[in-house]
């Protein structure tokens, strides 16, 4: 079961990095540090959006309006960390 735990943990870790990259890119676009007219930036932003939106959209629907502040990435990261720790405990107890 160690290989299964490792694979799930790595997938969750990579998804955490994708969410963080999406947040950083959105800040860079908001502060006009990068231009979305650039084809490379647009492609990266589009890919990150398509990877993160299916998870963050349901959270946004549940959360109340926070006046323009989107905390759904933070909640996604907290959930991923919780799942990783829970899996570590479950797979640790199986060994």
C-alpha positions in Angstrom: 0.0 0.0 0.0 3.0 2.3 0.3 3.1 2.9 -3.5 -0.6 3.8 -3.6 -0.1 6.3 -0.8 2.9 7.8 -2.4 1.1 8.2 -5.7 -2.0 9.9 -4.2 0.2 12.1 -2.0 2.3 13.2 -5.0 -0.8 14.0 -7.1 -2.2 16.1 -4.3 1.1 17.9 -3.9 1.3 18.7 -7.6 -2.3 20.0 -7.5 -1.3 22.2 -4.6 1.5 23.6 -6.8 -1.0 24.2 -9.6 -3.4 26.1 -7.3 -0.5 28.2 -6.0 0.7 28.9 -9.6 -2.9 30.0 -10.5 -3.1 32.4 -7.6 0.3 33.9 -8.4 -0.5 34.3 -12.0 -3.8 36.0 -11.2 -2.0 38.4 -8.9 0.5 39.2 -11.6 -2.3 39.9 -14.1 -4.2 42.0 -11.6 -1.2 44.2 -10.9 -0.4 44.4 -14.6 3.0 42.7 -14.2 2.3 40.3 -17.1 0.1 40.9 -20.1 -2.5 38.4 -21.1 -2.2 39.5 -24.7 1.0 37.5 -24.7 0.2 34.1 -26.2 2.4 32.2 -23.7 0.9 33.9 -20.7 -2.6 33.4 -22.1 -2.0 29.7 -22.7 -0.5 29.1 -19.2 -3.4 31.1 -17.6 -5.9 29.2 -19.6 -4.4 25.8 -18.6 -4.2 26.8 -14.9 -7.8 28.0 -15.0 -9.1 24.8 -16.6 -7.2 22.7 -14.0 -8.4 24.6 -11.0 -11.9 25.8 -11.8 -13.7 22.5 -11.5 -12.5 22.3 -7.8 -12.9 26.0 -6.9 -16.2 26.7 -8.6 -18.3 24.7 -6.1 -16.5 26.3 -3.2 -17.2 29.7 -4.6 -20.9 28.9 -4.8 -21.0 27.9 -1.1 -19.0 30.8 0.2 -20.7 34.1 0.9 -19.5 37.2 -1.0 -16.4 38.6 0.6 -16.3 41.9 -1.3 -14.1 40.9 -4.2 -11.7 38.7 -2.2 -11.6 35.1 -3.4 -10.6 32.7 -0.6 -11.5 29.6 -2.5 -7.8 28.8 -3.3 -7.0 29.0 0.4 -9.9 26.6 1.2 -8.7 24.2 -1.5 -5.2 24.2 -0.2 -6.4 23.6 3.4 -8.6 20.7 2.2 -5.6 19.2 0.3 -3.4 19.4 3.3 -6.1 17.8 5.4 -6.5 15.0 2.9 -2.8 14.4 2.7 -2.5 14.2 6.5 -5.5 12.0 6.8 -4.1 9.6 4.2 -0.7 9.6 6.0 -2.5 8.5 9.2 -4.6 5.9 7.4 -1.8 4.4 5.5 0.6 4.7 8.5 -1.8 2.6 10.6 -2.0 -0.1 7.9 1.8 -0.7 8.0 
